[in-house]
Amino acid sequence: MTLHLHDTAARAVRDFTPITPGQASVYLCGATVQAPPHIGHLRSAVCFDVLIRWLEASGYRVTFCRNVTDIEDKILRTAQAEGVPPWIVAERNQRAFTWAYDVVGCRAPDVEPRATGHIPEMIMLIGRLIERGHAYPSGGDVYFDVRSWAEYGALSGQRLDQMRPAEDSLEDDAKRDPRDFTLWKGAKPGEPYWETPWGPGRPGWHLECSAMATKYLGPTFDIHGGGMDLIFPHHENEIAQSHGAGDGFARYWLHNGLLGLAGEKMSKSLGNSLLVTEVLTRMRPPELRYYLVQAHYRSPLEYSEEALEEAAAAYQRIERFVVRAAETLGRTGDDGPAELPPSFRSAMDEDLGVPAALAVVHACVRDGNQALAASDKAGTRSSLAQVRAMLDVLGLDPLAPHWAGPAGSGAAPGTGDRLRDVIGSLVRLTLQQRDAARARRDYATADAIRDGLEDVGIVVEDTPEGPRWELKR
């Protein structure tokens, strides 16, 4: 069966036909690293991780590029509030994102470019746009002329005369049209800057992705992904500047639904409870991944404590069968790769239909439990192999090295050395947040973080070599 994907630009499900047969190139808008990750960030990461896994399971050789935006207005504001250089904020939070991606089992990208490492490519892209009449310098900035691109608004389905002014610059008097967006921002006191033919400054957010995507995937590539909140203006602007420069850019646009709050009002305390580090004090990493992966990627995902608990229970039903079946058969491996059930393949080929695919997983688990109850080893072996093959595609196999405890111990996922590694990473990230609070003289928050650690049994001692922690006995 042919893989079908919903293309936002076409507003329809299309057959996936890659540029090069047997290969697929994918670009995903990664994090703007001004703060630690919350589970909404991981929704996008996990959805596109499933896409990458399914492409590979379908026989494609995938080149996956996910960027890091490490220079942007929000990062500069955070750095100013903390009284530290912007690179400290960016580096600290990029480490937090990398840890979060890894802890929920996301495949690492083949390349993860940083915006600040690609300024020459951005300057060249601006030059091409100016030469083609799609951009102009003004007052130290450089703007994209949206009226020069007749298809502007096609991705988001908006008409230019109904759009609000661009929000990335306050200097509208320097623009030909208030909807023109900034490609290059002139230098301001205290901000990082780079020299260009149009004066010193720094890149605009939209420019960064166009330059990095085409550098690593070529002027035309297969798939561009991101959250639905990026359709406008970010992806709309990427298309305009990339096509305006003469690049074919992405042939398919995929967007994941966002995380909602199930009727709960967003507040500072609730927002903090959605941090990955906080959620993982209430559930294990594979359970969080199950929660994030269970809905169709284009559907919104509602957050509530009940939803987390239901996801954890559903994953544990799968986990119990897999662990028990492996113990019964006397091994954790199988006789080789199992064939994926046709119904699972059909579900995944139909725009990554994970809910239907998970229904196949649970049905196979039920068959496996019946085989276990009947002491049917052949049936148990067959069900286990199929379940694990399907879970591998979804990144949820409890016996995969990423989730499993020490080899051969029979420990449930999330225990032993793996659990201690996770706890250590959580503590280190929490201490980084405490240090950031101290740096901005928010001592109440720093004390609350320390007290919170003590409440869960972790004692922190500040030493000349840095903080040390241990579990209460």
N, C-alpha and C positions, 0 to 999 in steps of 0.2 A: 504494500500500500504506500502511496506517496504521502510524504509529510506535508500537512497543511498548517499554515500559520496566519494569524490575523494581522494584516498589515494596516497600521493606523492611517498611513497615507492613502491607501486604496479604500479604506473603510469596508474591507471585505476580507474573508479568508482566501488565501491564495496558495497554490501549489508552491512548495519551496524548490526552486531551481537555482543552485549555486552558480556563481560565475565560472568556477573551475569544477568539473565533475569530481566527486569524491572528497572535496575540500569545502570548508565553511569558515568564513572570517566573521568574527563577532566583536563589536565594540559596545561596552557598557559604561554609562556615565557613573563613575564612582563617587566617593565621598568628597564633600567640601569639609575639610578637617578643622572646624572651629570648635568642636565639642565632642565628648565621647559618644559612641553610637548607642542609639535606642533600637528597640526591636522593629520599628518601622523601617530603619535603614536595612536591617537584615532581611525584611520581606523581599525587597528587590534583589538582594544578593542571592537568596535561596531560590527564588523563582528562576533567575537566569542560570543558576548553577544546574537546575534540573534541565533547562534547555541544552546547556553544554553537554551534560551527561547523556541526554537522549540523542543528540547529534552523534556523539562518539559511539553510543550503543548501536546506532543505525549505520555505522561504518564510515562516517565522515572523519577526516583528519581536521581538527578544529584549531584555529589560531584565535585565541581569546585575549583581548586587550581591555583592561579596566583602568581608567585613569585615577589620579589623585589631584584634586584642586587644592593646592597649598599656598595660593596667593589670591585673596578675594576680600571684599569689604568686611564680611562677617569675621574673618580671621583677624583682620587689622583692628576691628573694634574690640574683640576679645583680648588681643595682646595689649592694647592701650589700657583697657580696664584692669588688667593684671599687672601692668607695668613691666612687661617683658618683651623681648623681640618677637616678631611674628613667627619666626622659624621655630621657636620653642613651642608655641601653641600648636603649630602644624605637625611637628615631629611627634610630640606627645600624643596627639589625637590620632595620627596615622598609625602609630603602634597599637593604640586601642582598637582601631578598626581592623587591623590585620589580625589581631588576636581574636576578635569577635567573629570574623569570617572563618577563621580556622576552627574555633570552638564549636561551630555548628556544621562543620564538615564541608565547607565550600572548597571546590577545586581551585587551587591558586591560578591566577591568570598567567598566560605565557609571557606577557609583558605588562608592567604596571607603571606607566610613565607619570612623572610629576610635572605639573605645569611650569614650575620655575626652571626645569631642565630643558625646556623647549622654546625659549624666547626667540632664538634665531628663526625657527620655523614660523613662528607667529609673525615676526617682522616681514618675512618673505611673503606670507599670505596677505598681509595688509598691502604690501607693494603691488601685488597682482590685482587686488581689488581696486586700488586707486587707478592703476593703468587702464582697467576695463571700465572705469567710470561709475563704479558702485560704492566708492568710499571717498571721503574727503577729510583733510585735516582742518581743524578750526580751534583756535584758542589753546593749543597744546594738546588737545584730544584729537582722536580720529574716529569718525562716525561712519556707519553704514547707511547709505541712502536707500531707505525702504521703497521709495517711489521708483527707484531705478530697476527694481525687480518685480515684474508684473505678477509673479506667482506668490508673492509674499502673502501669507495667511492661509495657503492651501492645506497645510498639514493640520492646522487647528480648526479649519473651516470658518475663519473670521474674515470679515471685509475690512480693508485698511481704513476706510472712512468711519468705521465704528470702533476702532481700537483706541485705547487710552494711550497717553504719552508713555514712552519708555521710562522705566523707573531706575535705570542704572546710571543716570547722571542728572544733576540739578541744573546744569548750565544749558537750559533749553534755548537761551538766546544765541548760543553758538551753533545751534543746529539749523539745518534747512527745514526740517520738519520735526515736531516734538516727538514723533514716533521713531525717529532714527535712533539706533542703538549704538553704544560705544564699543569700538574695537580696541582702542588704546586710551588709557587715562593718563593725563598729564601729571607729572610728579607733584606731590604735596609735601609740605614740611613733615619730617619724621617718618615718612613712608618709604618702603623699598622702591628702587627705580632702576631702569635699564635705559641705556642710550639708544636712540633710534634716529632715522633721518628726519623725524617730525618732532624731535625733542625728547627729553627724558620722561619716563613714566613707567607704567605697568600695564599688563594686558587686561582686557575685559573678559568676563567669565565665558561668554559664548565663543569667543575666538579660540580659547584654549583647546576645546574638544575637537574642533575642525582640524587644527594643526596636528594634534597628537594622533587622531584616528587615521588620517591619511599618511602620516609618516610611517606607521607600523603596518597598516592594512592595505595601503595603496589608495590611489585617487578614487577608486570605486571598490566597495566591499559589500558583503552580503547583508549583515544584520546589524542594526543599531538598536540598543535597548535602554530602558530607563523607566522611572516612575511616571504615572500619568500627570503628575504635577509639573513635569518637565516639558510637556508637549508645547506649551506656550508660556514664556517666550523662548526658552532655551533651545529646544529642538527646532522650532520655527526659524530662529536666527541662525542656527548651525546650517540648516538647509540653504538659506538665502546666501550666506557668505561663501559656502562651499560651492554651490552651483554657480554663484556669481563669479567665482574665481576660475570656473571651468572644470571642476571636479564632478564626477558622477555621484560620488558620496554613497550613502547607504541605499540598497535596493529594497530592503524590508525594514519597517519600523515597528518594534514591539514595545508595548507599555504595560507595566504591571499595575494592578489596583493598589490602593493605599490602605493603610491601617486606620480603622475608625475606633471609636471609643464606646460603642454600644450604649449610647445615651448618657454617658458620664461626661461631665464638664471637665475640660482640660484645666488643670491647676498645676502650680509648681510642684506640689507633693506628688500628684499623679504622674506628672511628666518625669520626675525622678524615678518613680517606680517602674517606668518603662525602659530605663537604662538596661542594657544587656546584663551588666554586672548585677543589677538588682533582681531581674527576672530569674537569673540563674541561682539565686539563693532560694527560689521557690520551686524550681523544677530542673531536671537534668538537661544537658545540651541536646541529646537526641529527641527528647520530648518537646523542647522548644522548636527544633527543626520540624518535627511532625506538625506542630501547631501552625507554623509559617507556610508549610508546603501543602496542607490539606485542601485548601480552597483553590479554585481555578485561578491562574495567575492574573487574569484580567478582572477578576471580581474583587470588590473591597473585602477586607478581612476585619471583622469586628473584634475588638479587644474587650475581654472581661476576665475576671478570675475564674468564673465558671467555664469559660471557653478554654482557658489554659488547663484546667483540671480534666475536662473532657478529652482534650488532645493527649494529655499524659496517660489517661486510662486507656485510650485506644492504642497508643504505642505500646503500652505494657502488655496488652493482650497479644500483640504480634511478638513482642520480645519473649514472653513466657513460652510460646510455642517453639520459637527458634532455639532458645537455650535448652529447653527440655528435649526437643527432638535431637539436637546435637549430642546431648549427654546420653540419650538412649542408644544412638547409633555409635557412640564411642569415639566420636571425632567432631571437629568443628568444620572440616572441609567437606567437599563432595567429590564426585567422580569427574568433574570438569564443568565447564559452563553449561548451564541448563538452558533449554529453549524457553524463551519468554512466551507465555500463553498468547494466542492470537487476539483474544479480547483485550489484553493489556496493551499489545502493540497498536491495536486499532484505536484505543483510547488516547494513547500518547501521540499517535500520528494525527489525530484530530485536534490540532491546536493545543497540544500538551494538556490533554484532559485528565489531569491528576485525580480529581474526585472519582471518576469512573475507573481509573487505574487502581486507586486504593480499594475500591469495592472488589476488584478482582483479587487483590492481595488478601483482603479479609475473608473472601470466599475460600481461597486456597488454604488459609490458616484453619478455617473450620474443617475442611477436608482432612488436613493434617492432624488436627486434634482427634478426629474420629478414628483415623488410622492408628494414632498412639493408643487410644482407648481399646482398640481391638488388637493391639500388639502386632499390627501389620507393618513390619519393617520396610517392606518394599514401597508401600503407600506413603509411609512417613518419609522415606528417603526422597521420593518423587516430589512430595509437597514441599519439603524443606528446600530442595534444590530450586524449585520454581519460585518460592517465596523469597529466597535470598537473591535470586537473579533480578526479580522485580524491585526489591528493596535497594539493590545496588544502584539501579537507575535513579531512584529517588533519594539516594544518600542516607538510607535509614537501616542498613543491615546491622543488627546488633553485634554480629560477630566480626564485622570489619575491623581491621587493626585500629582505626581511628576511635571507635567507641569501646572496644573490648578492654577488659582488665589484663593483667599479666598473662602471657601466653601459657595455655595449658592449665591455668588455675581453676577454670570453671567459674570464675567470678562474673557476676552480672556486669553489664556495661556501666561505666561511671564509677567503678570501684577501683581499689588498689592504686597502682602508680598513676593511672590516668586521672583518677579523682584528685589525688594530691597535686598533680600538675595544674589541674583546673583551679583548685582552691588557691594555690600559690599565685596563679595569674590574676585571679579575682582580687586577692589581697593587694598585690602590687598596683593594680589599676586603681583600687580604692585609695591607697596611700598617695598616688599621684594626684587624685582629686583633693585629698586633704592638703597636700603641699601647695596646690594651686590656690586653695582657699586661704592658706596662710600668706601666700605671696600677695594676694589682694587685700590682706588684713581683715578677712572675714573669719574671725576667730570662733564665732559661734558655730558656723558650719564645720570648721575644722574639728572643734570639740565634739560636735554631734557625730561626725564620721568616726572619730576615735571611740566614742561611747557605743556606737552601733556595732563596731567590730568586737568590742568587749562583750556586748550582749549575746553575740553568736559564738562566743568562746575563743576569740582571737585576741591575744595580748600583744601590744606593740611596744617595743622599747627603742627610743631614739638614742643612737650611738654616734660617735665621731665618724664612723664609717658609713653611716646611714641607718635607716630604720630596720629593726629586726623584729620578726613576729614568730609566735608559736601558739599552738593550740593548748588551751587549758586542759589539764588532766583531771 
